């Protein structure tokens, strides 16, 4: 039987790896340009980190997490999202004593046992941003700005749609929840089985259901905007003002919710046209109160995640491989040994230099130089070694010149960098 990758997990081959490197390069430029610092947390955490943070009655915790016992019987989980792990690290290392406001980003794989489809894998990758320690509406807007700035590098702004909503706070949410539960109870027979279950455990999540019949019913359901308290309304108003100042267009969607329990007040999704069902490229929101669930101090926070696999769908065409400056075609043991010295010198000085690992014919090595797209090819064999010279060929113009072996590495460095 041929061994294959696990379903929902995929190999990232060189062409796609280059695209991912480009995404990460753009993200680092944007994030660090706004003063963010990178953190890297383990992909494996105690299950309690996610059960407590995300919520025990969310689909992620109930159905999607990769959870197992280790040899000591401890329950561990591959991270399904980044926020809980980062906040755990902040509290564990008391990073809130370092600065009153922490601005972090991270990149890496997440794991959820979902049905694999276009743009959705069981091992997927995210770019994550977390602002911890600030309850300012401007922090919310800046996090959204970062998401918009990164995604707009790979999609035209005309194809992007930012939807935003307020989920209220512990002061204004209880009355909405009470009326929503009453509404769902009276319409229970018209809801799918998932929504019937959610209506008892996590009623706000029914708004995230994609079932057409449920969507028809929920058009008449009470929404948070009619219950929001003055403080939450003021907060949202200031977020929208800041987005307008940033020049980011948005649409308020009163039915927008997120699949994690820790969100409150601001929540948003950034969608891209042309991606079908997987149109949400970035999403996030505010999670004040999550730190207290981790027995930490009161630390307001807001964050977002960008799906790397979704960004890949937005990237058009192929990226060109990085240009090879020089290929050394060496023939014979003496030339090949000397070529290793040149190779090391030039590579240490920043040139991309390739070399045939096998002692092939000149014709075969020239083909290899063409295949890797080298700008120049240095040809040196037994005759050239005897005459203490080498041939440098411009692979584009086909022009050739004779170079002395004395100070050859320095000469090559000068010529190939010009």
N, C-alpha and C positions, 0 to 999 in steps of 0.2 A: 504494500500500500504506500502510495506517495504521500509524504508528510506535507501538510498544508497549514497555513496560518489559521488560528482560531476564528470562528465566525464573528464578524464585527470588529476584528482587529486586522490591520493591514500593514504591509511592508511599505516603507517610504523610500522609493528608489531615487537615483541621482537627480533626474529632471524635476521631480516634485520637491526633493530636498532643497534644490536651488530656489524654488518659489517660496518655500517656507522660510528659508534664510532671508529672502527679500522682505517678507512680511515682518519677521522679527527685527530686521534692521530698521525698517520704517517705524515700527512701534517703539523701539528703544530711542530713536531720534525724537519722536514726539513726546514720549513720557519723560525722558531725562531733560528735555528742553523746558518742561514745566516743573522741574525740581523733584521728580519722583526718584526713589531709590529702589533697586531690585532686591527682593528677598526670594529665597527658595526653600519651601517647606517640604517635608517628606510626602511621598505619594501614598504612604500607609500611615493611618492614624488609628487610635482607639475608636471603636464604633461609637462610643458615647459622644465624641466630638461632633459627629454629624447628626446623630439621633437627637441630641439636645439642641444643637444649633439650627438644623434645617427643620426639624419638627417630626415627631414620630408618626404623624398621620398624613404625611405628604407621600406622593407617589414615589419619590426618590428613595425615601427610607423604607417604605412598605414593599416596593416591588423592584427597584432598580439597582440597589447597592450590591457590590461584590464584597460580601462579608463572610469571614471564616474564623475558625479558632486556630491559634497557633499551637505549638507543641506544649505550651504551658497552660493551655485552655483559655487564654485571653482572647476576647472577641476583637478582631481587627477588620478594618475596611479600607479598600482602595478608594482614594478620595473621589467623590462625585462632583465636587466643586471646590473652589479655592478659599472662599471667605472664612469659613469656620476654622480651617487650619491656620490661616494667617492670624486671625484674632487669638487663637490658642497660643501661638508663638509670641504675640505681643504681650499677653498676660503672663505667660510662663517666664519670659525674660524681662518683664517689667519695662518694656520699651517706652511706655507712656511717661517714664521718668526722664527719658532722654530728650523728648520734645513734646510740647502740648498737642501738636498736630503732626501726625505721621502720614506721609504720602508714599505708598509702596506700589510696586507692580511686580508681577510674576508671570512666567510663561511655562507651559508644560502640559503633560497629559492628564486627563480626567477619565473616570471610568463609570459607565452606567450600563446596566443590562437592558437595553432597549432594542426594538426591532431595527436592524441595520437597513438603511436606505440612503439615497443620495444626500450628501451633506450631513449625515448622522451615523456615527459609528459607536461601537461600545468602548473603544479607546479613542477618545477625541482630544483635541488640543485647544487650549484657550490662552488668550492674553487677558490678564486680570489687573484691575486697578482698585486700590482700597485707600480711602481717606479716613483715618481714624483719629478722633479727638475733636472734631469740629461739627457743630450743629448748624453752621451757617448755610443758608440757601445757596450762596455762591459756590460752596463746595459741591453741592449737587450739580449745579450748572457746569462747573469746571470738569467734573467727571464725565458728564454727557458730552462736553466739548471734546474731551480726549477720545471718546468713542467715535464721535462724528469725524474728527480730524484723521484718525487712522483709517476708518472705513472709506472716507471720501478720496483717499489716495488710490483706491482700487476700483471705485465706482463713481460715475458722474453724480453730482449733487441732485440732478433732476430725477434720478432713479431712487433716491433715498427718501424714506418717510420716517420721521421721528414721532412716536406716539408717547404721550405722557399722562399720568394720572396721580392722584393722591389716595393712598390707602388709609388715611387718617391715623389716629394714635389711640392709646388705651383709654383716653377720655371720651372720644367720639365713636369708636368702633362698636362698643357693646350694644348700643341702641340699633345700629344698622344690622348687626348680627341677629338680634332678636327678631326684627322685622323680616330679614332675609330667610331665617329658619322657618318662620310662619308661612311665608310665601311658598317656599319649597315644599313644605308639608302639604299645602293645599294643591300642589301641582305634581305630587310625587309620581303618579301613574304615567305622566307624560315625559318623565326623565329617564335617561339611560341608567343602567345598573351602577355605573361608576358614580354618577351624580347623586343617585339615591343614597349611596354609601357616604359620599362626601358631605351631603346635606346634614348629616348627624355629627361627623367628625371635624370637618374643615369646610364649612359652607361657602366661604369666599372662593374656594377653588372651582366651584361649578362654573364660574365665568370663563375658565380656561378650557372648558370642554369644546371639542370641535364637532360634536354630533349636531347635525342640522336641526333635528327635532328639539333638542335642548336649547339651541341658539334661538329658535322661535319663541320658546317659553320664556327664556331669560331676557328677552327684549322688554318684558313687562315687570321684571324683578326690580326691587328697590336697589339703587346704586349709592355708593358712598358719598358722592358729591352733594346729595340732599341732607346728609347728616354731619358733614364735616364741621369741626369746631372753629371758632375764630382764629385760634393760633395756627391750626393746620392750613386754613384758607390763606392766612397772611404768608405763611411759609411758601405755599405753592405760588402765590402771586409774585413773590420775590424771585423764585426760581425762574418763572416765565419771563420776568423782566430781564434777568441776567442772560437768558438764552437769546432774547431779542438783541441785547447789547453785543453778544458774541456773533450775531448774524446767523443764528441757526433756526431755520423754520421748524415748526412743530404743529401737531394736532392733539388736542385733548381728547382722550378716549376714556369715558367713565366706566367702561367695562374691562379695562386693562387690569390684570392682576398678575402676580408672579407665583411660581410653583413652590416657593420656599416660605416657611412661616415667619422668618425673622424680618421680613420687609414691613416698613411702616412709612407713612407720608409718601415721599416721592418714589415713583416707580416708572420705568420707561422701557421702551423697545425701539430699536432702530432696524427698520426693514429695508430690503433692497428688492426692486422689481426684477422679475425674471427668474427668481429662484423657486417659484412654486410654493409648496407647503412649507419648505424650509427657508422662508424669506427673512426670518429674524436673524440678523448678523451679530447684533450686540444688544445687551439688555442689562438692567441692574436697578439699583434703587438704594434707599436709605434703610439702615438697620439699627437705629438707636434701640438700646435695650438688650441687644444680643450679648454684649459683654457681661451683663449681670447674670445671664443664664449660664455663663462659664465661671461664675463666682469671682468675676473681676470687678474693677471699679466702674463707675458710670462712664462709659466711653461711647459717645455718639459716633456713628460711622456711615459712610456711603460708598458704594463701589459699583463696579460693572465688569462684565466679561464679554470678550469678542471671540466668536467661534472661528478658529483658524480654517477649518474645513469649509466653512461658508465663504470666507474670504478667497479661498482657492477657487471656488466656483465663479467668483467675480473677476478673477484674473484672466485676461484675454491673451491668447497666443502663448508661445514658449519663451522663456528667458534664455538669452545667449549665455553659453558657458564662458567663464572668465578666460580671457585670452592668454595663451601660452607664449611667453616672450621668445623662448629659444628651445630648439631640440638639438641635442648633441648626437650626431651619427658617428659613432666610433667603431673602427674595424681593427681587429687584432688585439692581442692581450696587452701590449704596451700602451696603445692608444686608449683602450678601455680603462686601464688602471689610471692613467693620467687624467682621463675625463672625469673620474670620480672626484678628484681634487677641484677641478673647475666647477663641477656640479655643486659641491658643497659651498664653495666660495660665493658663487652667484646666488644660490638660494638664500644664504645667510644675509645677502645684501638686497634682498627684496624682489628678486626676479623669479618668475615662474618658469622653471626649466624642467624639461623631461628628457628621458634617456631610455634606450631599449635595455631591458633587463637581460635579454638573450643576445648572443653574438650573431645577429642576423646579417644578411647581405645588405649592401648599400641600397639596393632597390627597395627591399622590404622596410628598411629604416626610413627612407624618404616617404614611403606610403604612410608609415606611422606618423611622421611629422605632419603630413597633410591631414591625417585623420584627427589629430589633436588640435589642429588649427594654429600651428606655430607660426610666428611672424618671421623668424629666422631659423636657419638650420646650419649648424657648424659641422663640417665634414672633415674628419681626420682619420687617416689609416696609416699603414706601415710606411708608405712612401712619404706622406706628409711628416711623419715623425722623423724620418731620416733627413728630410730637408728642413726640419724645424719650422714648419709652416702649417697653416690650416686654411680651409676654404669656408668663408661665410656667405651663405646664400640667402637673399631676400626672397621669401616664399611667394610674395605677391608679384613683384616685378621680375623675378627670376634672375636678377643681376647678382653677380658673384664678385668677391674680392679676396685677395690673398692676405692673410694676417700672420705676423711672426708669432711663434710660440712664446717668445720672451714677453712677459707681462700680458699674456693673452687674457686672463680673467678680467683685469682692469680695463683692457681695450673693449672686451665684449660688454662689460657693464656700461661703459660710456656709449657705445653704439646702439645697444638695444634699448636703453632708456631714452634716447634722443627721438 
